[in-house]
């Protein structure tokens, strides 16, 4: 069977349009971050462009890496030294392209992290809330999931990680709010939106008090665990659209 390739620049242009990257004011550059070989036969996708993911790409002879967390974040040290140098050196020596999409991947209505997380957890999305409509609101499709405790058990089965529950596990569920990753800053807006429970990836000390005082339960489900599904779905979509190969690699992360 003949291997099908897609041109790197064609792929970059297509992704920028598909994910509407120009819409977002982000903390990093979205799109092609490191330029590799011109023709791409195999795309390897993963959550974060860690050294472990890069080494796996070299092992699999991938031509491009597609991630949610790439490089060149606002406020980081601009020098190419230490771990940044080692990562970039590995990409450049092996002529591998790096594509990274942060907020555009969170937000896509079908392939994005929040849309795919809802699909995994069987939540029917109905509306958005918060700045730039980053937060999602909906209801559980399974009528047997009645309480927040039921939802926490469901999440553990689906994501393979026990969420931290702050609040009353016996609370009945009406509206479910969610935003993948480090989105605890939307918790207050989820409360205003009328959510019975809000789930995201991370939690910090003030969030505990807000959950206890507001009566809206907070579920911390893991940054990595909530953001595995968008990039995998996007990679598979590209494989179907262009005919190139794709493989998702899950580099375990307990956070």
Secondary structure, DSSP 4 states (H G I P E B T S, - for coil): -PPP-EEHHHHHHHHHHHTTGGG---SS--EEEE---SEESEEEEEEE--HHHHHHHHHHT-SEEEEEE-S--TTS--S--HHHHHHHHHHHHTT-EEEE-SHHHHH-TTTSHHHHHHHHHTEEEEEEESGGG-EEEEEES-TT--BHHHHHHHHHHHHSSPPEEES-TTPBPS-EEE--SS-GGGHHHHHHTT-SEEEES---HHHHHHHHHH--EEEE--HHHHTSHHHHHHHHHHHHHH--EEEE-------
